């Protein structure tokens, strides 16, 4: 991510965000004070030790939970409910896809409230399925597909909606290693093809380094931003060549040490 891009207005802006849960035993602070920006067409991964509040942060960013204090904004507009400019891909594709609907109908679901002409809906669906390598699978049902293919359907559904920001919660955690690599590369292609801004919550340090322009590391309890790391791996990413680079190993070690200290 170059300096000019970072000087541009942020697509997603988080400022002093805090989240506290009220329980019978009193207030439980989960997130203390988070501030970071995500630029247009940037991929940012959010990492941290288990239980630090990554999923809570994701729910606040997507408007699924209220923010206790501070703010989250998309294109300058406060997020106080699920933004129309945002789509979310969950870890559990088996829960996000409707098993009684075909692939085509699953991808069509979020398009209904957009009131698009049928021809444009069909174009978006075809384009999205082609982007994830599922052209020809329109009439299949999710239960007829492998886990990796089901997650591709979930990603295609998000692509068809054409969000400005795509938020992904551990999107590749439920698939095998080879499929995970394929889906990581798919994520990079989606960014290039559609110009989407992508935010990924992940526990996988290697994945964060491979995908990201920048990595937001969370630590302490309640959660704060420990460090924001500029990945800076120039050139096209490649599962073998990129992971073999000395810079990749250095970044992985840096992130791992930060998470270990925080945990």
C-alpha positions as CSV (number, residue, x, y, z in Angstrom):
1,X,0.0,0.0,0.0
2,X,1.7,3.2,-1.2
3,X,1.8,6.5,0.6
4,X,-0.7,8.1,-1.8
5,X,-3.3,5.5,-1.0
6,X,-2.8,5.8,2.7
7,X,-3.3,9.6,2.4
8,X,-6.7,9.1,0.8
9,X,-9.9,9.0,2.9
10,X,-10.3,5.7,4.6
11,X,-13.0,3.3,3.3
12,X,-13.4,1.9,6.8
13,X,-12.4,3.9,9.8
14,X,-12.3,2.8,13.4
15,X,-11.7,5.4,16.1
16,X,-11.5,4.7,19.9
17,X,-13.9,1.8,19.5
18,X,-14.8,0.1,22.8
19,X,-17.3,-2.6,23.7
20,X,-18.5,-3.6,27.1
21,X,-21.1,-6.3,27.9
22,X,-23.5,-5.8,30.8
23,X,-23.9,-8.9,32.9
24,X,-25.6,-9.8,36.2
25,X,-22.2,-9.4,37.8
26,X,-21.5,-6.0,36.3
27,X,-19.9,-4.5,33.2
28,X,-17.4,-6.7,31.3
29,X,-15.1,-4.7,29.0
30,X,-14.0,-6.8,26.0
31,X,-12.6,-4.1,23.7
32,X,-10.9,-1.0,25.3
33,X,-9.8,1.4,22.6
34,X,-9.2,0.4,19.0
35,X,-8.2,2.8,16.3
36,X,-7.2,1.9,12.7
37,X,-8.2,2.6,9.1
38,X,-8.7,0.4,6.1
39,X,-8.1,2.0,2.7
40,X,-10.0,1.3,-0.5
41,X,-9.0,-1.9,-2.2
42,X,-6.7,-2.8,0.8
43,X,-6.7,-6.2,2.4
44,X,-6.2,-6.0,6.2
45,X,-6.1,-9.0,8.5
46,X,-6.9,-8.8,12.2
47,X,-5.1,-11.2,14.4
48,X,-4.6,-11.8,18.1
49,X,-4.7,-14.5,20.8
50,X,-7.9,-16.6,21.3
51,X,-10.6,-14.8,23.3
52,X,-9.1,-11.3,22.7
53,X,-12.3,-10.0,21.1
54,X,-11.7,-10.4,17.4
55,X,-15.2,-11.8,16.7
56,X,-16.8,-9.1,18.9
57,X,-14.9,-6.5,16.9
58,X,-16.1,-8.0,13.7
59,X,-19.7,-7.9,14.9
60,X,-19.3,-4.2,15.8
61,X,-17.8,-3.4,12.4
62,X,-20.7,-5.1,10.6
63,X,-23.3,-3.5,12.7
64,X,-24.5,-6.8,14.3
65,X,-23.7,-5.4,17.7
66,X,-23.7,-1.9,19.1
67,X,-20.6,0.0,20.0
68,X,-20.2,1.1,23.6
69,X,-18.1,4.1,22.8
70,X,-16.0,5.4,19.9
71,X,-17.0,4.9,16.3
72,X,-16.8,2.8,13.2
73,X,-17.5,4.4,9.9
74,X,-17.7,3.3,6.3
75,X,-17.0,6.0,3.7
76,X,-17.4,8.5,6.6
77,X,-20.9,7.3,7.6
78,X,-21.4,5.9,11.1
79,X,-22.1,2.2,11.3
80,X,-25.2,1.8,13.5
81,X,-26.6,-1.3,11.8
82,X,-25.6,-3.6,9.0
83,X,-24.3,-1.3,6.2
84,X,-25.6,-1.8,2.7
85,X,-22.1,-1.2,1.5
86,X,-20.7,-4.3,3.3
87,X,-21.0,-8.1,3.0
88,X,-20.0,-10.8,5.5
89,X,-18.6,-14.3,4.8
90,X,-18.8,-16.6,7.9
91,X,-16.5,-19.4,8.8
92,X,-19.3,-21.9,8.9
93,X,-20.5,-22.1,5.3
94,X,-22.8,-25.0,6.3
95,X,-24.8,-22.5,8.4
96,X,-24.7,-19.6,5.9
97,X,-25.9,-21.5,2.9
98,X,-29.5,-22.7,2.5
99,X,-29.3,-26.4,1.8
100,X,-32.7,-26.5,0.1
101,X,-31.7,-23.9,-2.4
102,X,-29.6,-24.4,-5.5
103,X,-26.2,-22.7,-5.9
104,X,-27.8,-20.1,-8.2
105,X,-30.6,-19.4,-5.8
106,X,-28.2,-19.1,-2.8
107,X,-26.1,-16.5,-4.7
108,X,-29.3,-14.7,-5.7
109,X,-30.5,-14.2,-2.1
110,X,-28.9,-10.9,-1.3
111,X,-29.8,-9.4,-4.7
112,X,-33.5,-9.5,-4.0
113,X,-33.8,-6.4,-2.0
114,X,-31.6,-4.4,-4.5
115,X,-34.5,-4.6,-7.0
116,X,-32.2,-5.1,-9.9
117,X,-33.5,-6.1,-13.3
118,X,-33.5,-9.8,-13.9
119,X,-30.9,-9.5,-16.6
120,X,-28.5,-7.7,-14.3
121,X,-29.1,-10.2,-11.5
122,X,-28.3,-13.0,-13.9
123,X,-25.1,-11.2,-15.1
124,X,-24.0,-10.7,-11.5
125,X,-24.6,-14.3,-10.6
126,X,-22.8,-15.6,-13.6
127,X,-19.9,-13.3,-13.1
128,X,-19.6,-14.2,-9.4
129,X,-19.7,-17.9,-10.0
130,X,-17.1,-17.6,-12.8
131,X,-14.8,-15.6,-10.5
132,X,-14.9,-18.4,-7.9
133,X,-14.5,-21.2,-10.5
134,X,-18.1,-22.6,-10.2
135,X,-19.5,-21.9,-13.6
136,X,-21.8,-24.8,-14.5
137,X,-22.7,-25.6,-10.8
138,X,-25.8,-23.3,-10.8
139,X,-28.3,-26.2,-10.5
140,X,-26.4,-28.1,-7.8
141,X,-27.3,-28.0,-4.1
142,X,-24.8,-27.2,-1.3
143,X,-24.9,-30.7,0.0
144,X,-23.7,-32.0,-3.3
145,X,-20.5,-29.9,-3.1
146,X,-17.3,-30.3,-1.1
147,X,-16.6,-28.0,1.8
148,X,-14.2,-25.8,-0.3
149,X,-16.8,-25.5,-3.0
150,X,-19.5,-24.5,-0.5
151,X,-17.3,-21.7,0.8
152,X,-16.8,-20.6,-2.8
153,X,-20.6,-20.3,-3.1
154,X,-20.6,-18.2,0.0
155,X,-17.9,-15.9,-1.4
156,X,-19.7,-15.8,-4.8
157,X,-22.9,-14.6,-3.0
158,X,-20.9,-11.8,-1.4
159,X,-19.3,-10.9,-4.7
160,X,-22.6,-10.8,-6.5
161,X,-23.8,-8.2,-4.0
162,X,-20.8,-6.0,-5.1
163,X,-20.1,-4.6,-1.6
164,X,-17.5,-1.9,-1.1
165,X,-16.2,-3.8,1.9
166,X,-16.0,-7.6,2.3
167,X,-15.6,-8.8,5.9
168,X,-14.5,-12.4,6.4
169,X,-14.6,-14.2,9.7
170,X,-12.1,-17.1,9.7
171,X,-13.3,-17.9,6.2
172,X,-11.0,-20.8,5.5
173,X,-10.7,-22.4,8.9
174,X,-13.1,-25.3,8.1
175,X,-11.4,-26.6,5.0
176,X,-8.3,-28.7,4.3
177,X,-4.8,-27.1,3.8
178,X,-4.8,-27.4,0.0
179,X,-8.3,-25.9,-0.3
180,X,-7.3,-23.2,2.1
181,X,-4.4,-22.1,-0.1
182,X,-6.7,-22.1,-3.1
183,X,-9.3,-19.9,-1.3
184,X,-6.6,-17.5,-0.2
185,X,-5.6,-17.0,-3.8
186,X,-9.2,-16.6,-4.7
187,X,-9.5,-13.8,-2.1
188,X,-6.6,-12.0,-3.8
189,X,-8.2,-12.4,-7.2
190,X,-11.5,-11.1,-6.0
191,X,-9.7,-7.9,-4.7
192,X,-8.0,-7.5,-8.1
193,X,-11.0,-8.2,-10.2
194,X,-13.7,-6.3,-8.3
195,X,-11.5,-3.7,-6.4
196,X,-13.1,-4.7,-3.1
197,X,-11.8,-3.6,0.3
198,X,-11.3,-6.8,2.4
199,X,-11.1,-7.3,6.1
200,X,-10.2,-10.8,7.4
201,X,-10.3,-12.0,11.0
202,X,-8.0,-15.0,11.3
203,X,-6.1,-17.1,13.8
204,X,-3.6,-18.2,11.0
205,X,-0.5,-16.1,11.1
206,X,0.9,-17.4,7.8
207,X,-2.5,-16.6,6.2
208,X,-2.4,-13.1,7.6
209,X,1.1,-12.4,6.2
210,X,0.2,-14.0,2.8
211,X,-3.0,-12.1,2.3
212,X,-2.4,-8.7,3.9
213,X,-1.3,-5.3,2.9
214,X,-1.3,-4.6,6.6
215,X,-1.9,-6.6,9.7
216,X,-3.7,-5.3,12.8
217,X,-2.5,-7.1,15.9
218,X,-4.7,-7.1,19.0
219,X,-3.4,-7.6,22.5
220,X,-4.0,-6.8,26.2
221,X,-7.3,-7.4,27.9
222,X,-9.6,-5.7,27.2
223,X,-8.3,-5.6,23.6
224,X,-6.2,-2.8,22.2
225,X,-4.2,-2.5,19.0
226,X,-0.7,-3.7,19.9
227,X,0.8,-2.9,16.5
228,X,-0.2,-2.3,12.9
229,X,2.3,-4.0,10.6
230,X,2.9,-2.9,7.0
231,X,3.5,-6.3,5.2
232,X,5.2,-4.8,2.1
233,X,5.7,-8.0,0.1
234,X,6.0,-6.5,-3.3
235,X,4.8,-8.3,-6.5
236,X,2.2,-10.9,-7.0
237,X,1.7,-13.4,-4.2
238,X,2.5,-17.1,-4.8
239,X,1.9,-19.9,-2.3
240,X,5.4,-21.4,-2.8
241,X,7.6,-18.5,-3.8
242,X,6.1,-15.9,-1.4
243,X,6.2,-18.2,1.6
244,X,9.8,-19.1,0.8
245,X,11.0,-15.4,1.0
246,X,13.1,-14.4,4.0
247,X,10.8,-11.3,4.5
248,X,7.8,-13.7,4.9
249,X,9.5,-15.6,7.7
250,X,10.6,-12.4,9.4
251,X,7.0,-11.0,9.3
252,X,5.6,-14.3,10.5
253,X,8.0,-14.3,13.5
254,X,7.2,-10.7,14.3
255,X,3.4,-11.4,14.4
256,X,3.8,-14.6,16.3
257,X,5.9,-12.9,19.0
258,X,3.4,-10.2,19.4
259,X,0.5,-12.6,19.8
260,X,2.4,-14.8,22.2
261,X,3.2,-11.9,24.4
262,X,-0.4,-10.7,24.3
263,X,-1.6,-14.2,25.1
